[in-house]
Structures are given as structure tokens and as C-alpha cells.
């Protein structure tokens, strides 16, 4: 009998963009959930977020450390 495994849901967080409190998700979590190619996050986020939406209105960028590298997530 096969076991039906449900994928873990992407966390929805409360975030401020300017003075507005909004529901938000981490674009890296979406990328991982979609099981897209390793090392292609920057290209994917540029084509699907940065080129289509307005920073600090529709999304914010956050710098943090991933495996010893300083990166920007959205």
C-alpha cells in the first residue's frame, strides 16, 4: 500500500511594506516548493518577480546568510 505524502505548505507571514501590514511568503520557499533547478533562483526571481512587480510596493528584498553566503531573498 502506498503512502499518500502531502507536501509541506509554504508559511504565510505578516510583513510590513511601507506602512501597510500584508500577508507574505518567502520567494525561496516557493522556488524550493516548485522543485526548480538548483542554482537558478536568481534567474527565476528576476523573470517572475523583479521584472513584473515594483519593489517596496509589491515585494521587499531582505539580505541574509544562506550556507555562508550573503544573499537577497524577496
C-alpha positions as CSV (number, residue, x, y, z in Angstrom):
1,X,0.0,0.0,0.0
2,X,1.5,3.4,-1.0
3,X,1.5,6.2,1.5
4,X,0.0,9.5,0.3
5,X,2.5,12.2,1.3
6,X,1.3,15.7,1.4
7,X,3.8,18.5,0.6
8,X,4.5,20.9,3.4
9,X,2.7,24.2,2.9
10,X,4.5,27.4,2.4
11,X,4.4,29.6,5.5
12,X,2.4,32.8,5.3
13,X,3.9,35.6,7.3
14,X,2.7,39.1,8.3
15,X,5.1,41.7,6.9
16,X,5.1,45.5,6.6
17,X,5.6,47.1,3.2
18,X,5.8,50.7,3.9
19,X,3.0,51.5,6.4
20,X,0.9,48.5,5.3
21,X,0.8,45.2,7.1
22,X,0.4,42.4,4.4
23,X,0.4,38.6,4.1
24,X,3.7,37.5,2.6
25,X,5.7,34.4,1.6
26,X,9.4,33.9,1.0
27,X,10.2,33.5,-2.7
28,X,12.9,31.0,-1.9
29,X,10.3,28.8,-0.2
30,X,8.1,29.0,-3.4
31,X,11.2,28.2,-5.5
32,X,12.0,25.1,-3.4
33,X,8.4,24.0,-3.3
34,X,8.2,24.1,-7.1
35,X,11.3,21.9,-7.1
36,X,13.1,24.0,-9.7
37,X,16.7,23.6,-10.8
38,X,19.4,24.2,-8.2
39,X,21.4,27.4,-8.8
40,X,18.7,29.1,-11.0
41,X,16.9,31.0,-8.2
42,X,18.4,34.4,-9.3
43,X,17.2,34.0,-12.9
44,X,13.8,32.7,-11.8
45,X,13.1,35.5,-9.3
46,X,14.2,38.1,-11.9
47,X,11.9,36.8,-14.6
48,X,8.9,36.1,-12.2
49,X,9.1,38.9,-9.6
50,X,11.6,41.7,-10.2
51,X,10.7,42.3,-13.9
52,X,7.0,42.2,-13.2
53,X,6.4,44.0,-9.9
54,X,7.5,47.1,-8.0
55,X,10.0,46.7,-5.1
56,X,8.8,48.2,-1.8
57,X,5.2,48.3,-3.2
58,X,4.6,44.7,-4.2
59,X,7.6,43.0,-2.6
60,X,10.5,43.7,-0.4
61,X,14.1,42.4,-0.6
62,X,15.8,41.0,2.5
63,X,19.5,40.3,2.8
64,X,20.5,37.2,4.9
65,X,23.1,34.4,5.1
66,X,22.5,31.1,3.3
67,X,25.1,28.5,3.8
68,X,27.8,31.1,4.4
69,X,26.8,33.4,1.5
70,X,25.2,36.8,1.8
71,X,22.1,36.6,-0.4
72,X,19.0,38.6,-1.1
73,X,15.5,37.0,-0.8
74,X,12.2,38.5,-1.7
